[in-house]
């Protein structure tokens, strides 16, 4: 069990988590590592990699297209909800920590953060804790905290990484797309089942698992 520090919402240092899963990498490069690792998987809206960029851009759903009116509110919310349901299920199954990869100044200036201010208002204390120190991860203890974290990720306010203690897994969420790192077969099978149940697809090397 990772040692808890109760000063900031049961926070832990990211280096301690990485040691816990026997991963010797620079915590400053965690996003690049997850994105480029051969052990990473993609949680996608589509059942295979789309080679035609024009077609992909027409069909991909993300927050700016919703704001621009290129996709309907219903289409965006339905896509966003699929990702949220997957992460809610994983949160139920494990102790989950979170890191948010932006600074306080950038967050305050973010157009997307301002657009979602009323949605995130109740979790401002938790959000401020995440922004204070990128060396720390924060335990997600309530559904309200989890929902705020997911909205920050799926609405492009800031890149989010979820760290799952028992499974030794990391999930990089940026928009309605996610990259997962894990060498735990039980976790991969769980994500595969949950994603398919919610209309998403788990891809490895651009092939459906």
N, C-alpha and C positions, 0 to 999 in steps of 0.2 A: 504494500500500500504506500502511495506517495505521502510524504509528510505534509501536513497542512499548516498553513500560516493564516491565523484567523484575523489578522490586522485588516486585510482588504478582501472581504468576501471569500475567505478560504483560498487565498491566492498561493500559487507555487511558482517557483522559477522555472522557466522553460528549459534551462540546461538540466534540471533535475528530471523533468519529464523525458527528455531525450536520452538521458542515461538509463532511465527506467525501461525504455524499449531498446536499449543497446544500440542507439543510433548516434554515432560520433560525427556530428556535422556542426557547422557554425550556425548558431540560432539566428544570426542576422540574415542568413540566406535561406530561411526555411521555405518561403514561397517558391523560390526557384527550384529548390530540391524536390518539393512535392510535385511540381509541374513537370519536371524532367526525369524523375526516377523511373527505372524500368519496372518497378513494383507498383507504380501508380495506375489507377483506373479512372476512367471518365464517367461521371453520371450525367447522361445526356437526354435531351428531348427526343433524339432520333435513334433508331436501332442500329445504325452503322454510320461511319464517317461519310460526310457528304463532300464529294470532290468538286462539284460545281458551286463556286462561291456565290454566283448570282442567285441561284436557287436557294442556297443556304441563307443568304441575307434576307431574302424575301420571306422565308418561313420562320427563321429564328425569332423567338420572342424575348425581348429584354425591355428594361424600364424606360429608356429614352424613346423607343418606338411607341410605347404606350403614351408617354407625355406628348409626343408629336402627333398623336392620333393615327399612327400607321397600323396599330393593332388596337382592338377594342379593350375596354376595361375588363370585360368578362374574360377575354382570351388571356390577358396578362394575369389576372387573378387566378384563373384556373391553372396556368402553368406554374405560377409562384406557389400555389397551394400544394402541388405535387411534391415540390422540393421540401416544403415545410413539413408535410406529413412524413416523409422519409426521415428527416432529422428528429422529429418528435418521437418516432418509434425508437431510433437509436439512443436518444436521450433517456428513454424509459429503461433501456437495457444496460446502461453503463453510467459511470460517473464521467461527466463531460466538463472539460475546461475550455476556455475560449481566449484567443488573442485577436485584437483588432489592429490592423496594420495601417494606421494613419496617425498623424499627430493632432493635438488639440486645435492648433491654428487652422489646419486644413479642414478638420471636421466642422469647425464653426463657420468657415467660409463656404462649405459645400452646398451647392444649389439643391442637391438631392436631400441632404439632411434638413434643410429649411422646408422643403416640400413635405417632409414627413415628421415635422416637429410635433404636431399634435398626437400622432401615432406613437411617438417615442417618449413623450413627455413624462410618463409615469416611471420610466426607467432611467432618467437622467443621472441619478446618483451612480447606478451601476455602469452606465456608459462612461462617465467621468473617470471611474476607477480603471476601466480598460484603457483609457487614453493616457493615463499618468505615466506608465512605465512598461515598455514593450518587453522587458525581461521577465515580466510576470504574466502568468495565466490565471484566469479567474473561474472559479467553480460556478456553473450554471445551476442554481438551486430551485428556481421557480419557473413555471410555465411563462410568466410574464417576461422574465429575463431572456428565456429562450426565444420567445416571439420577437423581442426587440433585436436580438442578435441576428435572427434569420432575416428580418426586414432590412437591417443594415447591409447584409450580404446580398440578398436578391434584388435590392433596389439601388445597387451600385454606390452606396454611400461610402463604403470602405471594404477592402478585402478582409475576410474573416477566416480564421482557422479554428476548427473544433478539434480538440485533443481528447480521445477516448481512452480512459485509464486501463480498464480490464483488457480491451482488445489491442492496445498498443497501436492505435490507428490515428491518422490525421486527415481532416477533410478541409480542403481549401475551397471556400465559397466566394464567388465573384460574379454577380448577376445570376441569371437562371442557368447556371452551369457550375459544376463542381468537379474537383479532382480529389481522389481518395488515395492515401498511402497506407498500406498495411501488408504484412506478410502472414497475417492470421487467417487461415482458411475459413474458420468458423465465422469471422467477421465478414469476409467476402461473400460467403453463402447467405448470410443474413441480409446484407445490403442488396444482393441480387434478388432475393425474394421480396423484400420490402419495396424496392424500386419498381419491379415489374407489377406488383400489386397496385402501385400508384401511377402507372402509366409512364414510367421513366425506364431508361436502359443503362446497363452497366457495360462499358466497353473496355477492352484491353487491346492495345496495339490496333485500335480502330475496328476490332471485331467484337461482336456481341458475345458476352459470356454465357 
